[in-house]
Amino acid sequence: MVMAANVLSDMRAMVAGCRCRMSFRLCLLGLLGILSATACAPNRNVPVEAPRSSDPLPGTKSENLRAPPPRPSGAAGAHNPGAAEKEPALADHSDIEVMLRKEYSRWLGTRHRLGGNDRNGIDCSGFVQTVYRNVFRINLPRTTGEQVRQGQPVAFQQMRIGDLVFFTPPDYPRHVGIYLGDSQFVHASKTSGVTVSPIDRYYWKPHFWKARRILSD
């Protein structure tokens, strides 16, 4: 009886020892599993904040770093009415030259004929009268003597496109043409018909008489 009790006690002790060892082994296996899973897990990317578009990158220039300087409001940067009015005037002079040269191309080759007034022949004052009527819708007198009294007198150095230019050459009593700028004028020449000539220092300039401005500013 006593022996049976001792055997039962030894068996309980063995079972308890086995349970402890099994629990220890299970804990050890669980710990190894956790360590293995941690070591084999993929690396996680840590999000990095991207630079904002409005912030310039180091070492680069940004066009937005400096705002354009404000326009000065003083006299130096203020609107100049005189300069603004002068530009259209220059453009108008250029347009006048284009119109005059276009009209000249229609008459190019027309011979000179005293008293003439058409494509069959025309004299200097008749040509000026016709051009002013066709281009500017201005009616001028027919003769050079009457035309030289029209408009306002202009000095030679102050002539501009569209002014009437008068000469007293040796083979003309009086001669008239229309100034084109760059020391050129268009006229009905006695020898060449309707043509463009330079106001050169050899012939026309020595015989220059006067200039008159018909077109208003």
Residue, then its C-alpha position, 0 to 999 in steps of 0.5 A: m500500500v505504501m509502495a503504491a502511494n510512493v509510485l503514484s507520488d513519483m508519477r505525479a512529480m514526473v508529470a509535473g516536470c514534463r509539463c514544465r519542460m514542455s511549457f519551457r520548450l513551447c515558450l522557447l519555440g515561440l520566442l524563436g518564431i518571433l525573432s525569425a519573423t522579425a528578421c525576415a520581414p521586409n524593410r518598410n520605407v519611411p516616407v520622406e516629405a517632398p519639397r514643396s513646389s514653391d520652395p526653391l531647391p538648394g543651389t538653384k535659382s527661382e524666378n519668383l524670388r524677386a518680383p519685377p520692380p514697380r514702374p516709377s511714378g515720378a517724372a522719369g517713369a510717368h506717361n509722356p503725352g508728347a512722346a505718345e503723340k509723336e509716334p503716330a505722327l511718325a507712322d503717318h509720315s511713313d504712310i504718306e510716303v507709301m501712298l505717294r510712291k504707290e501713286y507715283s507707280r501709277w504715273l511712272g513712264t508718263r511723259h511731260r507735256l506742257g498743259g497736260n493733265d492725264r496719262n497721255g502727258i502732264d506737266c509739273s503743276g498738273f501732276v502735283q494737283t492730280v496727286y494731291r487730289n487722288v491721295f489726300r483729297i485736297n484740291l490745289p490750284r492748277t499753276t505753279g505760281e498759285q501753288v507756291r502761295q498755298g500752305q505754310p513756308v518751310a525751311f529746307q532743313q525742316m522739310r518732311i514727306g508731302d511738302l511741296v518743293f519749288f525750284t527755279p532751274p535755268d530751263y524752267p521758269r518755275h518747277v514744283g514737285i512733292y518731297l518724299g524724304d531722304s532728299q528725294f522728290v517726285h515730279a514731272s520732269k521735262t526730260s524724263g517725265v514722271t520720275v523721282s529725283p534726288i535733291d543733289r548739290y549739283y543741279w536741284k539743290p543749287h536751284f532750290w527756291k522754297a518749300r510749302r507745307i500743305l498737309s496739317d500736323 
